[in-house]
Amino acid sequence: MMNIALATDDRFARPCAVCVASILENNKDEELHIYILTCGLLPTNVALFTKLSDIYQQIIEVKVVDTTTIKDIKANERFPIANYYRLLLPGLLDVDRVLYLDCDIIVRKSLKDFYYTDLDGYACAVVEDHEDDYICLQNRNGVYGKFCNAGVLVMNLKFWRENDVVNRLVDFIVSNYGKILYPDQDALNYEMRGKLKFCEYTYNFQVGWYGPIEDVRMHKDKWGDILKYKDDPAVVHYNCTEKPWMNLCPHPHTEWFFEYADKYDFLRMKNPNIGEFTIQYRIIQRLLSSLMELSKKVKVRR
């Protein structure tokens, strides 16, 4: 059985459900147990996952968490408390392995090979961050080697329990509050350096790898691997401020998100503050995205 976990609050419940639909649609041959970590959801949002469970005949468990372990972490609008629920997984689940995914993700292929990556001696299977070789990033977090993106993690929960990883990460986050830009991600990279198994970019393909390849903040000897998966990644991570369901999303493939958001009527967003999944909205969004991409390519001549 593949154990998969996501974390959400009511604000992100519907995008989370779209992500879950994409997982289920592309992993029909696998037995899945999907955990939705939350401090509590409205009944209408719980119903999203119940309906998906009924359609695909897979277990989706909405799990209300106890946040005592992470009570000292200061949350904010950018990094709400739900962002840290992944740190609770070693104590929440009676399993030795779980795949954690952020909610701003779409799965387009089987996760089987990635999920069953050999993790002997490793804390997680991960993918490099799209700014991995950016010197300002390295100087800030003090990690001068490969740096992972924490939005996709195959977690070796046995390793985490045996090495007190949760308390180490929480202590790092609390001690460095205000000094680090990505609290949980910086903590994981610093505390678990040398214990992260880096995998193919296809399993966490990030927005920073689109656009001109020469603008990517990674060494050029990695460009070939980026281009290899660019047009057909297994896992798409919309790790930009404007998400596919918002105006001016810079990602060139918002249609991958809508492929699953449009699959069932109950997944379409109705909140005007988030964005309507309408044909007109998508056409305008695509035009704006195209204009933004074009503007990046225009060179100003003096």
Order of alpha helices (4+ residues) and beta strands (2+ residues): beta-alpha-beta-alpha-beta-alpha-beta-beta-alpha-beta-alpha-beta-alpha-alpha-alpha-beta-beta-alpha-beta-alpha-alpha
